[in-house]
Amino acid sequence: MKAILATIGNCVHVQGIKNFEKLLNKNGIETEFIGVCVDLDKLTKIIDEKHPDIVGLSYRLDPENARIIFKKLNDSLKEIKNKSKLYFGGTPAVCKIAEETGIFDGIFRGTESEDEIINKIFKKIGEKKFIEYPNNLVERIEKSYPLPLIRHHFGLPSLEKTIEGVKEIANNKIVDIISIGPDQIAQECFFNPEKICKELRGSGGVPLRKKEDLNRIYDASRTGNYPLLRCYAGTNYLIKWGEMLKDTINNAWGAIPIFWYSELDGRSKRNLVSAIRENQNAIQWHAKNDIPIEINDSHQWALRKTTDSIEVASAYIATYNARHLGVKHYIQQFMMNVPPEISPEMDIAKMLAKLEIISNLSNENFHIIRMIRTGLASLSVDPDVAKGELASSITLGMYLNPHIVHVVGYSEAYNVATPEVVIESSKISRGVIKNCLKGLPDISENKKILRRKNQILEDTKIILEKIKSLDENNNSFVNPYTLSKAVEIGLLDAENLKGFSPAKGNIKTSVIDGVVQCLDSKTGEVISEKERIERLNI
């Protein structure tokens, strides 16, 4: 297949047409760039002589002048037997004029993905079938990586508006994974509606009340780039939820905690031992059904003001459980900017420590999928500032070479994410990702980062060894009683768990010079993790 490319009129801007040429070459299409400001008579003559399969043209100047150029081009092409497919790239205003002429087979504004451009070209020429989008997470990642998939949470208080929004997002083709967010009534009472109470009303999210609601959402998503769907799990009847999500939306992966959805966070009435056991059973069910699993315990601890080492230790415990329970593909979510005051260097040090310690558990039967996201409490109520914070957070997270970027809508701090916010936030993120993939500055020799990472790992190992010592049978990390005891005695603790049984909530932390530090609750002095544990008198 051959293509000739040129800018026309008096346009000397070549970046767009050269990017187009590079894309065609990458997909096996031979190209010839015949120049800038090419005369239309000359262009027509070359087309008539060479009979290219593709003609790519660009003009990025005055729209009204473009109208004149397009008319002349159309008249010239009528004089020859042109069978070439014509493609045009330009500014949105010029592209609008190009569309009106009806002479182009494809028009590109610069907002399209490479897949969209190539798909349109091959579809028109009839040499390649329409792009198929894999319907499972692992294949989708393999097809895209190193470009990470984009995931975004979505769920409006109206089922009908949620269905419409899912269709709009899918048609935009920027989001690869839509995470449906059900309201608290659905999460807690879907399978026991008689227990719905007034306190749960108005808690946000889409009001899922029957299985058919999920079927309708899935049907709405079968357009555009056919995004994968997943849904936040219920806080009760986790296996029933898993079965329903598998049958209705082909759930891309399950997100099941170890410690949470229990009396510990108040999102369920289950006592901690029962919750851990039931959560483990749900994880095992997903593993047996070959559904990937995410266990997001670590940032749940972090959001409640804990130490970096407890956060990392909980990540290890979660990963250990996943492997022990037979999970093959495990998603580790790295929530950046928690707490919001943490410095970028110390944040990446913590995440590198987390990645290093859980990576020791991976093998040929247990694969870790890396997912980054912006911290929930880190975005401003000012939308313009929030957009900058979103971009900054993703830039930092890209050091982890993620397979998935969980985009948090820039409106997180002040309003539910509408389809427009989801799409705009995802486009901002895609732009950041594109630039980061060109190459980030090397931080592998950054002494501050390395020193902090090693300190966190050292402290984490102290916590893990202490938990191991609580169980004579050497299965501490998967024993619900041992894990519950680790919370009861304060080995695993967080400042904002005060009043939540069975946690102590005695720990106190503060960010000092960008570092999360553990403090003496009486004097306010910094204490080490080792000293904190010694004071527990275990």
N, C-alpha and C positions, 0 to 999 in steps of 0.2 A: 504494500500500500504506500502511496506517495502523497505528499502535501506540498503546496507552495504557500509561502507566507509573506505578508507585506503590510506596511502602514500606507494609508491612502490619504488623498488630499494634501494638506500642508502639515500633517502631523509627523513630528520627529520622535515621538515617545515610543521607545522600543521595549521597555521592560515587560509589559504585558504580553506582547507577541512572542518575545523570547522565552518567557515562562511557558507559554503555550507550546512552543517548539520543543522545549525540554521535556514536557509531559508527553508529547507525541512520540519523541525518540525513546523515552522510557518504556513505552508500550509497543515498540517495534514498528513504528511508522517512520518511513524515510522522509526527511524534510529538506526543502530548499528555501532559504530566506532571500527574496529577490530585491529587498531594499526598503528604504523609507521614502515617503512622499511619492510613491509610484504612480505614474500617469495611468489613467484608467484605460486608455487605448492600448498602451503597452501591456497592461495587466491582462486585458481581454485577449490580446494576441498570444501571450504566453499560455494562457488557459487553453486556447484553441490548438496550439501546437503540442503541448505536453499532456493534455488530458489528465490532470492530477485527480486523484480520488477526493482530495480535500483541498479547499482554498480557505486559508485563514487570514482575515483582514482586521486591522485595528485603526480606530480614529478616536482621539480623546479631546477634541477641541470644541468648537462652537456647534451646538445642536442644529441651529438653523442652516448653517453651512453644510452640516452633515446631510440634511434633507436634499440639498442640491446635488451633493456627491452621489448619494444613493440612487437618485433618479437617473443620473447619467450612467451609473454602473448598470442599472437595470436595463436601460436602453441598449447599452453596449453588449450585454449578455444575450439579448434577444437576437443579435445579428450572427451569433455562432450557435452550434449545437452543443451547448454546455450540459454535461452530465455530472459535473463535479458538485460535491456537497459544499455549500458556502457557510462558513462560521464567522461570527463577528464578536469582537471584544471591545468594550469602551466604557465610558462613564455611564452611570444610570440614566442621565438625561439623553445622551446620544443613543443608548440602547433602546430607549422608549421610541425614538424616531425610527430606529432600525426595525423594530417589531412592526411598526405601522406599514412598512414597505412590503412585507411578506416575501422578500427575496432570500432570506437567510434560513438555513436549516437549523441553526442553533445560535443563540445569542448569550454571551457570558459577561456578567457584570463584575466579576472578580470575587463574588461572595460564594461561589460554588466550590464544593470539595473536588479533589482530583477524581474521585470515583464518579461523581455526578457528571463531570465533563466527559470523561472517557466513555461512560455508559451511554451518554447521549450520542456521541460520535459513532460508536460501534453499532448502536441500535439503528441509526439512520442508514448506515452503510449495509447493514444486514450481515456482518461477518462474525458477530459475537452475540450470544444470547444475553438477555437482560441480567444484570447483576443479581445474584441471589444472596440474601443476607442470612448467615447461619442462625439457627434458632436455639443455640445453646451457648453458654458463656465461654467455655473453653475454646470452641471453634471460632467464636467471634474474636476473642483475644488473639488467637494464632493468626487470623486473617489481617488484623490491624497492627499488631505490635511491630515496631516500638511506639507507634502512635497509640496512646492510651484511649480506651473507650470512655465516653462521657456518660455519667450517671447523674440523674437529678430526681429529687423528691417531688412528688406532686399529689395533691389531694385537696379539693375545694369542699366547703360545707354543703354543696349541692351535688348530688349524684349526676344529674343531667349536665351540669356545667363541667364536672370532672370528665365525663365521657366526651363532651365536645372539645375540652382542652387537650385530652390525650390524642385525639385525632389531629388537632392543630399542631401539636408538638411533633407527632410522627411525620406529618407532611413536610415539616420544616427540615427534617433529616439531620439535625445537629446533635440530638440526644440519642445515644445508643441504648441506654437502659433507663426506663422510667420506673421509679420506686413509688408504688401507690401507698399513700399514708392514710390509713383508716382512722376514724375518730375513736375516742376512748371507749365509747359504748360498744363499738364493734370489737375492739381488741379484748375487752374484758367480758362482754356479755353476749357475743354472737351465738354461742351454743347454749346459753342459758338466759334467754331474753327476759324471763320472769324476774331476774335480779337487777334489771336496769333501774338506776336510781337517779333522782334529779341532779345530784352533785356531778354526775358525769356528762350532763348535757352541755353543749356549747364548748367542748374541749378541743375543737379544731379537727380537721381531717374530713375525709369523705365518709358519709354515713352508709356503710355497707350493712345491709340487713338480711340479705339472702344471697345464695350462691349465684343466682342469675345476674346479680349486679356485677360480679366479677367477669362473668361471660360477656356481658355487654361492653365492659371496659376493654377486654381483650380484643373483641371484634373491632372496636374503634381504632385499635392500634395497628390493624393489619393494612397499613398503607404507608406511603413514604419510604422510610428506611426500615420498616418493620422492626421497631425497637424491641429488645427483650423487655419483659415485664417482671417485676418482683413486687412483693408486698410486705410491709412490716407485719410481723407475726402477732398473733393474739397473746395476751398475757396469761391466759388459761387455755386448757385443751390444745396444747401445742401440736400434738400429732394430728388431731382432727383438722387443725388449721393447715398443717403441712399437706395433708391429703387433698383438702379442698383447693389449695393454691396450685398444687401439681395438676389437678384435673381441669382447672378453669383458665389459668393464665400461663401455664407451663413455667412455673416459678423459676426464675433464672438462678436463684440461690436462696437458701434460708438464712435468716439472722436470728440465732438463738443465744441467749446469754448463759453464763454459768451461775452467777450470783444474783442476777437481777430478775425483774418481774416477780417480786416476792415482798415479804414484809420489810426487806432492807430498803426498798425504794418506794414502797407504798402503792405500787402499780398492780399489785395482786395481794390477796389475803394469805397466800401460801407461806408457811414458815420456811426458814432458809434451807433446812435439811431436805424437806420435801421438794422445794423448788429446784434445788441443785439436782436431785435425783430425777425429777421429771424433765428438767431441761436436758440432762444427759440422755435420757431415753428418746427425746425428740431429735437430738443431734444424731443419735444412732439410727433412728428411722430414716432421716435424710440421707445418711451415708449408705444405708442398704438400698435406697432408691436412686443412688448415684446422683444426688443433688448436692452441689457445692454448698459449703457452710461458711458463714461469717459469725465470729463470736466477738462482739464489740465491748467486752467487759472493761478493757484497759482505759478507754477514754471516758467510760461511765464513772470509774474511780477518779479520774483526773478532773472531770467536770464538778466533782463534789469536794474539790480542794484536798488532794492527797500529795504525797511526795512523788518525785520522778521514779524512784526505785520501786515503790508500791505499784505504780502504773505499769512499769516494765515487768515486774514479777507477775502481775495479773495477766499480762499478755502471754507470758510463758505458760502459766497454768492453763489458760484457755487453749493455746495451741497444743499443749500436751494432751488435753482432753480430746481435742478434735482427732489427733492421730490415734490415740488409744481407742476411740469409739469407731474407727474405721473410715473416717473421712478421707477422700482421695484428693480433692481440690479445696483448699482452705483459703478464705479471704481474710487477710489482716488489714484492717482499716487503721490508717495513721491520721488521727485528727490533729492538725497543726494548731498553733496559737492558743494552747490551753496550758495555763491561764493566759488571758490576752496580754498580760504584761511581760510574758517571757520574751527574751531576746531571740532574734532569728538564729544566732549561733548556738545558743543553749537549747533551742527547740530542735534543731537538726541533730544536735548531739544526743538528745533523748531518743529521737526516732531512729538514729543509727544504732544506738544501744539496743533498742527494741528489736530492730531488724536482725541484728547480729545474734542475739540470744535465741530468737525463735527459729532462725535459719539452721541452727544446730539440730533441729528436729526434722528437717526435711530429708526426704530420700526418694527413691524412684517410685515409691507407692504413695507418697505424701507430698503434694506440690503446694507451695505457698504463692498465692496471688496477692500482689501489693496494690492497695487502694489508698489514695490520699484524699483529704478533704479539709476545708477551712473550718476553724473552730466555731462552734455554735454561738458563743457569746462575743466573738471578736469583731463583728461587723457594726459599723456606725449606723445611726438612724438617718444620717444624711446620705441619700442614695449615691451622690457623686463620690463622696469619701468612701462609701462601702464598696463601690466598684473598684477603686484603687486598692483597697484592703484585700478584696477577693483576688485580684491579679497578683498582688505581692505574695499572698499565702500559697497560691499554686506554683509560683516561681520557686519558692523554697521547697515545696513538696516534690518538685520534679527532680530534686537530687536523689530521691529514692527510686527513680526509674519505674514509676508506677505502671501497672497494667490497666488500672481504672482511675479516673479522676471523678470523685464524687463532688459535683459542683453544688455549692450552697447559694441559693438565690440572693442577690444583693439586698433584697427587701426583708431578709430574715429578721432583722431587729425591729421592724415596725409593721410588717404586713405579710399575709400569706402570699406565696409565690403564684402569680397568675401565669398563664401560658406565655404572655409577653415577657415577663420577668425571667421565666425559665429559659426561654430562647435567647434573650439578650445576655444573661449570665453565662450561658453555655458558649455563646459566640465569643465573649470576652475571654473565657477560659481557653477556647480553641486557639485564639490568637497568641496567648501566652505560651501554650504548649508548643505551637509551631516554632516560635522563636527559641524556646528552651532546647528543642531537639537539634538545633544547630550547634549546640555545645555550651554548657555552663562552665563558669570558672572552676578550676580544680580546688577542692577543699580538703583533699586527702591528707595534706600535710599541715592543716591548720591546728596549731598546738592547743589553742583554747578549746576547740571542739573535741579533739582527741582526749585531752585531759578530762573533760567533763564526761565524755562517753565512757571512759574507763572507770571513772568514779561511780557512775550510775551502775555499771555492770558489777563492780565489786560489791556495792550495797545491795543490789538485787540478789546476788548469790547468798548473802547473809540471810536475807528474808527467806529464800527458798530452802536453805539448809535448816533453818529454824522450823519451817513448816514440816519438812521431812522428819524432823525429830519428834513430831507429835504423834506419829503413827508407827507402831512397832512392825506392822506388816509390810512396810515399804511401798504402800500405794497411796501416799499422802495426797498427791495432786488430783486424784480421781475419787477419793473417798469423801462423800458428802458430809460425814460427821467431822472429819479432820478439817475440811475447808470451812465449815461453819464455825468450828472451834477457833480457827485462825482469825476469824472476824470477831468472835466473842472476846478473845483475850487481847485484841488490839494489834496483832501482828499486821493484819490488813485493816486499815482504818482511813477515814477521811473526815475532815473538819465538819463538813455539812451533813454528816450522818448522825449528828447528835439528835437523840430522840427516836431514831429508827432502830428497832430491835432487830438483831442482837448486837449491833455495832456499839462501840464505845463513843466514837466521835470526840475523842480527847486530843487527837493530833492537831497541831497548829502549824500552818505554813505561811510563808510570805515570799514575794519575789524581791530579791535584793540584787541590785546590779544585773538584772536580767536573768538571774538564776533562782529557781524554786528551792527555797531553803526550809528545813524543818526547824521550828523554834521551841524553846522552853516556854510553856504556856504561862509561867509566872513571871519570868525575868525578861522574856522576849529575845534572849540570846540564841544564836544559831547553835544547834546541836547536830551531831552526825547521826546517820541511820543506826550505826552500831550502838551509840549511846541511847538512842530512843528505845531500841529493843531491850537493852540491858535494864532500863527503868521499868519495863513491864514485869520484871521478876518472874519470868516464865519457868 
